[in-house]
Amino acid sequence: MNKRKFLKSAVLAGAGTAMSMDGLASLLETKKTITAEVLAQDDAFWSTIRNQYLLKPDYINLENGYYNFIPQPLLEKFIGHVREVNYQGSWYMRNTAVDNKRKVIEKLAGLVGCSAEEVTLTRNTTESMDIIITGKHWKAGDETIMAEQDYGSMIEAMKHVASRYGVVNKMISVPNHPQSDEEIIALYEHAITPATKLILVSHMINITGQILPIRKICDMAHAKGVEVLVDGAHAVAHFQFKIPDLNCDYYGSSLHKWLSVPLGAGLLYVKKEKMPEIWPLIVGWEKDPYKLLRISHTGTHPVHTDLTISDSIDYYHMIGGERKEARLRYVQQYWTSRVRNHPRIIINTPVDPTRSCGIANVGIEGIKPGDLAKRLLDEHKIFTVAIDGANVHGCRITPNVYTTLEELDRFVSALKTLAS
């Protein structure tokens, strides 16, 4: 596609993006008596939300999980923050940045339901998790437990502390279709020994979308004196929960995924009583062992991204967490229900709607995941990501609130065509 044609297509794709935040608020006011479950099925309403995104016309994007790019109203807010910070320069950094960051953290703490003293900003989930993994006081013989379905970078971080300190890592495998919460809890429980210090567990397994029973795992672990570090990369602003309700010790998430913040924004939660136990990854000025800044110092960073977190939280609340969760769960079940019984199509995500939300994984018998992703893109103009390992062989499918049922119909048709 040449530059002129691309720009014309982009303009057409974004032609409906003129609705302001106030306009969206007015639209949502007309829907306030409609239940989230009913509104989730109203494609006309969600097409209005879609018009706030500038979508690339070359393919259907079903790979929103890596980076959930932001709608135009938030993009304009972000650009405005970039301009203002650039205009004020060092004056802003020395006089305003710290106070503004504090306000953003307080707002973020409200979103995830915890004290502002126990949550801070990072650049992504990996940084949040590494602060804990590399910052703990490890000694030779300490044991950890994780699943082969956990995020690869986190597994590598655990291997790093194993090679550095003599930590013993125990690996379990979470079934794609568990029969009950108790089946999953037992996998972790049976791996615990008196030497076990930490369990790493995914709130939502990134390759399949399976939501794990975190509260039950944490309660079990704590009863045995074991801490729990939760990888919540895909959870915040995807489905509703409050971190304190999980009873975990540490929690990390990426805000540039489902909260739709610009790239480079993450969250770290640490129970206050656990803060003194962690060595800082990057050393700063804060020395109080009960202040999270001591272990989350990053030096000079893109503060305009921090400011946009506040706008993204406003946008999320405007749409409504219940509405967004219902829509994401609906679109996932819309397409998976149409192919689950196909003899050659394999869904690697539980059928129970309480065990997943917007993410699912699909494979086709006889087609390697990499080949499936390539054929979906080359032959059907559908963008996905291949997953081939950890007992998961297929493509991860991550629609967004802007994804239409027509696009999902095309995806289902493509799967059936390839499976035939």
N, C-alpha and C positions, 0 to 999 in steps of 0.2 A: 504494500500500500504506500503510495507516494505521500509526501508531506501535506500537499493541498487536500488530497482526498481524506487523509487521516483527520486533519483539523476540521473539515466539513462534517465528518462522521461524529467527531467528538462534540461539536456544537449541537448537532441534532440529538445526540444521546443525552446531552445535558440541558436540553431546551426547557425542561420543566423544573429547573432548579431554583426558580426565582422566589419560591415561598420562603419567607423569613421565619425566624424562630417564633415571632408573635403570630404569624399566620398558621404555623404548625400548632401552636397552643390553642388557637381558635378552632381549628379542625378537631383537635382532640376533645375540646369541650363539647362538641356535638356528639361525641361517641361515649361520653362518660357513663351513660346508663347501660351500655352494651357490655356484657361480660367478656373477659379476656379470651375465653375459649371460643366464643362466637366471633369476636373480632379477628381472631387468628385466621379464620377461614375467609375473611373478606378481602379478596385479592385486589379489589378496586381501592380500598383504603391503603393497603400496603404499597400499591403502585404510586400513591401520592408520596409516601416515604421514599420510594425508589427514585422519584424525580429530584430528590435532594442530593443524589450521587451523580458524579460524572463517570459514567461507565465506559470502559474500553469496548468498542463494538466488535472486536476481532473474535471474541469467544464468550461463552457463558462461564462466568467465574464461580466455580464450586470449590475454591481453595482460599476461603476467607480466614481460615484458622491461623495461618502464619502471620499475616498482618491484615487486620480489619481496617482498611483505609477509611478515611473520615468523610462524612457528608459535607457538602459545600458550605452550609452555615458555619460548621466547626472549622473548616479550612480557612474561611474568611477571618474568623476569630483568631486563629493561629497566626495568620499572616499579619494581622493587626498587632499581635503581641511581639512578633519579630521586629516589626517596624518601630514599635515603642521602645523596646529594649535597645535596639540599635541607635535610636534617637538619643536616649538618655545615657547610654554607654556606662562608663565607670560610676557615674552618679547613681544610676539605678542599682548596680551591683553592691555599692557600699551603703546605700541609704534605704533601699526598698526591698531588695530581693529576699533577704532573710525573713522579713515579716510576711511577705506574700507567700513564701514557701510554707511558713507555719500555718497560714490560713488555708492553703490548699490541703495540707496534711489533715487539718481538723475536718475539712469537708470530706476527704477520703475516708477518714475514720468513721464518720457518720454513715457513709455508704456501706461499709463492711461491719458496722455495729460494734466497734471497739474503741478503747480510749486512744486519744491522739498521742499519748505517751508511748503507746505500744505499736505504732505503725509509722513507717517512714517511706520515702521515695527512693527507688533505685532506678536502674536503666532497663531492667528486664527481669524475668523470673530466674534466669541462669545466675545473674549477679546476686539476687536475693538468696538463692539456695546455696551458692558457693560461700557467701558470707558465713553461713551457719556450718556448712560441711567442713570448710577449711579452717574455721575459727574455733571449733570445739577443742577442748583439752584432751586429745587422744593419747592413749598409751598402748603399747604392744599387747595384743590379746583381746582388746575391746572388739566387740562384734556389732555388726549392723545387719539389717534386713531390708531388702528391696525386691522389686519384681522386675523380671526381664522386660516387661511392658512399660517400665518407667522411661522417662525421656533420656536419650542417649548421653547428653552432656552431663546429666546428674549421675548416671552410672559411671562415667569416666571420672567425675570428681571423687566419687567413692573409691574408685580404683587408685586414684592419686593418693588419698590419705592411707590407703592400705599399703602402698609401696613406700610411703614416707614414714609411717609410724608403726607399721606392723598390725594394722587393723584387719580383722577377718570379716569379709563381706559374704553374707549368705543370700543366695538368689532363689526366689520362688517364682511361680508362673500363675498369673491370674487367668482363670478360664474366661473365654469370650462370652459364654452363656451360663453363668452360675445359677444354681438352683435356689440359692437363698443367701442372705447376708452372712449367715452362720458358716456357710461353706468358705467364704472369703476370709472371714475372721480367723477361722481355724488354720488356714494356710500360714498366716502370720504368727499366730499363737504357738503352733507346733515348732516353729523355727527359733523361738526364744529360749535362751539359756541364761544362767546366772551372769554370763559375760556380756549379754546384749545391752547396748547403751542407747541405740537409736534405730527407729524404723523410718525409712523413707517411703512415702506412699503418695500416689497421685489422687487428687480429688476427682479429676476426670482424666481417664487415660487418653493421652493425646492422639494415639493411633486408631482408636476404636470409638471414642466418645463415651465409654462406659463410666458411669458415676459410681464411686465406691462408698461404702458405708463408713465414712470417716469417724463420725462420733463413736460408733461401736468399736472401731479399731483402737481409737484413742483411749477409751474407757478400759478396754482389755489390757492395752499396753501399760497404762499408768498403774493398774492394779498389780502389775509385775515389776514396777519401777523402771519402765522403759519410756524414753522420750519419743515424740513423733514430730517429724518434719514433713509438712504437706506441700506438694507441688500443685498449686492451683492455677497454673498458667492459663487454662481455658475456662476457669470457673467464674471469675469476677465479672459481673454484668452480663453473664450468659444465662445463669439460673440464680434464683434468689436463695440467699443464706446469710447468716451472720457468723463471722469467724469465732467469736466466743462460744457459740453453740456447738462448734465442732470439738471443743476441748483439746485442741492441739497445742503444742508448745511453740512451734514455728510455722509460718505460712508465707509462701512466695507466690506472686502472680505478675503477669504482664498486662499493663493497661492499654497497650497498643493493639491488643486483640479485641476482646468483645466490648470493652468500654469505648473503643474507637478514639483513642488518644493518638496523636502523632507518634511516629517511631521513637523509641528510646525512653519509655516510661514503664516503671515497674513498682511493685509494692512489696514491702517486707513487714511481717508482723512477728513480734517476739514477746512472749509473756514477760512481764516486768521482772519477775523473780529469776528468770533465766538469763537476763542480759549480762550479768557479771561473769557468766561462764564462757562467753564468746570473746576470742581475740579479734581485733579489727583486721579486716582485709587491707584497708588503706588507712593509715594513721592520720588523725586530725588533731584539733586542739582540745576537743572535749575529753575530760578525764573521769567524769562522774560515771561509775559503773552501771548506774541505773538510768542513764540517758541513752536512748537508742542512737543518737548522733555519734556516739563514741565508736560504734561499729559500722556506721553507714556513711562515713565521710567519703565524698567523691571529688572534692576540689571544685574548681570552676567547671560548670556544666551548662547545657542549653536551658536556661531558666524560662524561656518562652514556651517550651514544651510543658514545663510544670504548670504554668498559668493556664494552658489549654485543658489540663485535667479538670479544672473547675468548670469550664464550659461544657466538657464532655459529660460530667456528672449531671449538670443541669439538663442537657439534652436527653440523657438516659431517664431521668426522673420525669421529663416532659412526656416521653413516649410511655413510660411506666414499666417498671421491672416485671410486673405480672404479665402485661401485654406482650412484652418482648419475649419472655420465656415461653409463653403459650404459642407465639408465632413460630419460634425456632423449633419447638417440639412438634408443632403441627406439620411444618414443611418436611422435617425429617421423616415423620411417620407417613406422610403423603407418598413419598417415593419408595420408601422401604417396604411398605405394605403391598405395593404393586409388583414387587419382584421377589419377596421372601419365599414364595412357594414355587418359584421357577426351578426346575431340576438341575440346572447348571449354574445358577447364580447363588453366591454364598454371601450372606450378610454376617459380618463379624461383630455385630453390635446386638446387645440383648433386645428382645422383643418387648419386654416389660417397660412401659413408658416412664416409670420412676427411675430406671437405671440408665437413662440417657436423656439427651435434650436435642441440640441441633446437629451434633456431629454423629456420623456413622461411617462404617467402612464396608466396602463391597468388593468381592472378587468374582471371577468367572472361571469355572473349571476348565483347565487346559490352557489358560492364558496367563502368562507371568504378569505380575503387577506392573512392572515397567512397560511391558508391551501394551497392557490395557490402558494405562495412562496416555501413552503415545497415540494409540488408535482413537481413543476418545477425543484427543485434541486434533489429530490430523484428519480424521474421517468425519467427526461430528462437531468440531469446534467447541469442545467442552474441556475446560482446564481443571485438572485434579492433581493429586500428588500420590505417587506409588509408595506403598508400605510393604516390605517383604522381609519379615523376620519376627521374632518373639511370638511365634504361633499366630501371626496375623499376615495374611497374604491377600492384598487387595488394594484398592484406592480409597484414601480418606476423602470423604465428601463433607464439606463445610459450607452450606448455604449461609446467606445472611438475611436480614429482615427485608432487603430489597429484592430477593430472589422471587420470581413469579412462578405460579403453578404451570404456566406454559413452558417455561424453561425446564422445570422438573419433568414435565411430560416428554420433552425432547430427550432428556437424560434417560428416562425409563425406556423410551423407544430405542435409544442407542444401545443400552445394556442388552435388551432382548435381541436386537439385531446381531450384536457381537456374540451373544450366547448361542445363537442359532447356527 
